[in-house]
Each structure stands twice: as structure tokens, then as C-alpha cells.
């Protein structure tokens, strides 16, 4: 992989976790289909970073 991606990757992973937490709270308070789908997509992206897929 390119060197810039390895440097950016940790930043994206660090920002993604707080976004998932905020989205989870929002989904608990105002549940609708779009929020659930967005939370699922964010979770899959974070899981991909944890398993070194990206």
C-alpha cells in the first residue's frame, strides 16, 4: 500500500469510533431506518479497519 494511506489509516480509525458512539446514541433516541443503516455501515467500516482489510 501507499505510505500516505498507512499514515491516514490510523487517523480514520481514531475518528470512526467516536462517530459510531454518537450515531449509536442518536439511533437509540431517534430510531429510523436511515440511522440504523448508517450505524451498520460505520460498524462494518470500523470492523474492516480492525481486521486489516483496508
PyMOL commands that set and color helices and strands:
alter all, ss='L'
color gray80, all
select helices_A, chain A and resi 3-29+33-50
alter helices_A, ss='H'
color red, helices_A
deselect
rebuild
show_as cartoon
